[in-house]
C-alpha cells in the first residue's frame, strides 16, 4: 500500500474513533478541500494533522500543523501499525487543556478510571478497583 493510501486510511480510522467519542469528525479534504485544511475535522479549535506511518519525523509534522493551523491549536495525532493512537501538542496548549480540565470529561474515556471521591484520574482500565 502506498503512503497516500495509508494516510487516507489513517484519517478515516481516526475520524471513526473521534465519532465514537461523540465528535462530528470527518476527513478534512472532504469538507474543506484546501492544502492547508486539517486532515480530520470535528474538534473545534484544533487543527488535526494525522500521521499513520512507521517512521515519523514528529518535528516536521508539528511544524506542518503549526503552519496550517491559523488561529486553531495544532495537533499531530499519530500511530504505528499495531500501536495505540498518540497525540502531540505544544506544551502551552496542553497546559491550557489541563487548566480548563473538567473531571466529567475525563471520565468519558473507557481507558481512564476516575476516582471521584478523591478527585483523581489515572490511566487504569475501567473496572479497576485499585484506589490511591
N, C-alpha and C positions, 0 to 999 in steps of 0.2 A: 504494500500500500504506500502510495507516495505521501509526502509530508503535508500537502494541501488537503488531501482526503482525510488524513489522520487528524489534522487541525479542525476540519469541519465536523468530524465525528466527535471530537472533544468538546466543541462548542455545543453541539446538540445534547451530549451527555450531561454537561454542566447545567444547561438550561432545564433539563428534566429534573435534576437534583434540586435546583432552586425552586421549581414549581412544587415539588414535594413539600417544601417548607413554606409554601403559601405565596411565593413571589410570582408575578406575572412575567416570567423570564422567556426570552426568545433570542435567537441568533441576531446579532446586530445588523449584519449585512442584509437580512430580510426586511428590517424595519427602517433603518436609517440610510443604508447604502453607501455612504462615502468611505474613502480610505481611512479617515480618522474616526469612523464610528466604532463603538465598542464591539468586541467580539460577541458579548452577550449583554442584553439589556434586561432591566427588571428590578434593579436595586437602585432606587432614586438617590442621586448624589454621588454615585460611584461609577467610574469608568473601568470596565472589566476587560482585561486582556487575558485570554485563555491560551495556555501552552500545554500541549499534550505530547511531550517529547521525552526521550530517554536522557538526552544531554541538553540542559537548559543553561543559557547564558542569562542568568537572572538579572544582572545589572542592565543588559541591553533590553530585556523585556520590560523592566521597570521604567527605563528611560523612554521607551516607546509609549507606555501607558501614561507617563507624566506629560509627554509631548502632546498626546492626543486628548487628554482629559479635559482641557478647557477649565471650567470652574468646578468640575467634579473632582472627587478624590480618586487617585489612581490605585487600582488593584491589579495584581497578577495572580490568577488562580491557575494552579498547575498540578499535574500528576504524571507519574511514570506508569508503565504497564504494571498491573498488579498492586499498585500502591494507592493510598488514600489521597484525596484532593487536599491541597495545601493553599494557603493564602499568604501573599507577601504584600505588605503595605508600608508606607512611610511611618516612622516612629511617631511623629506628631499626630498623624491621623489615628493611629492605634491608641494613643493616649487620650485623644478626644472621645473615641468609642468607649474606652474604659471609664472615663469621667462621666459620660452620659449613660452608663450601663444601667439597665433595668433588669433586676433579678428574674422577673417573669419571662423576659425574652430569652434569657439564658436557659431556662427550664424547657424551652421548646425543643432543644436538641436531644435526640434519643441517646446520644453518647455522653451527655453531661448529667451527672447526678447532682441534684440540688438539695442541700440540707437547709431547708427554710428556717428551721428553728435556730440554727447558728448563723444564718445569713451567708453561707459559703456555697461555692460550687466548685466541683473538681471533675476531672476527666474520667470518672468511673462509669461503667456501663449502668444503664437503668436496672433496677432491681438489686444493686449492690447494697448490702446492709451495713457496710463498714461506716463508722462515724468518726468524726475528728474530735 
